Amino acid sequence: MCSAQAPGLSPGGSAQPAEGQTAALRKFRFAAGGEGNAEEGGARKFIKLAQQAEELGYDSFMIPDHLGNQVGPIAALGALAVATDKIRLGTAVLASGFRHPAILAKDAATIDVLSGGRLELGLGAGWMRDEYDKAGIEYDRPGVRIEKLEESLEILDTLLRGKECNFEGKHFTITGLKGSPRPRQGPRPPICVGGGGPRMLALAAKYADIISVVPSTTKEGKLQLSGMTLDKTLERVELIRKAAGDRFDSIELNWAITTIVVTDDREQMAEMALAALDNGYPPNVDVDVKLSVEDILTSPYLAFGTYEEIADQIRNVRKMTTMSYVGVFPTQMEAFAPVVDLLKGE
């Protein structure tokens, strides 16, 4: 726990509902995802995975964007557009540095048309330097990546409305280009921006329809344990609220649960998780603080307990933070499905 009092916390440090929270909360939505890698059964089973997510009642199916062991997200979305019927399709999230915004707008509009208006376009600044280096793509400093992302968002907002774009920025220039084909969704497909730092969240608050609230990471890409607490999540939501102003109530907040363990003894599982962290597992987590069992059990990003207990935990996260759009990782899609059934429609 951070010792300093943060927005949304009581003087004693216990989490309190987000400041200014309205009484009406959004209904839950649930996102599954897939990469098409060997652990999931490979690219050949990728379409079946999305179809299974649809059958299990998930609202959306998301694809990440990395140059490593996964399918190409744009091509994969095109395939899923005709292989599924109702589930929404999206990216979580595209690295803006991999694609020029005019080209991305064309691909996104096409996918929205082919899917019958089911696209959710997720975009971020990109963060895995190793991928950029291997591909020979320039990896700009963080401030430049965020500048490019903001310009891309402005261009996409115009082109995805089917309007003519005339834009002259620091990094992109668009002259007399009209967006086509015209997307099925109006005024345009929803745009999701993911981030955990103050500047990224402020940018997302300005442009995004959906914001994916993620834990902070180190320069090496490790998740910081301190960023996974409910208290830190409340800080991020308050930052979004202040930056969004009157837009806040129109923004849907998303988060992804990193670990799901179905157990009859959630306290014991939390103690085991803390012991594992002390021993350096999982290796992609930077243990920058010492957490308590309560911190683990109230974290939005960890779900331990019976199906009913996990459902109650997620209800509490929504009550405290207003976040309502829940994502799970591919390998835990089936394990989480009973929780989706319990919360569907709430």
Disulfide bonds with the S-S distance in Angstrom:
none
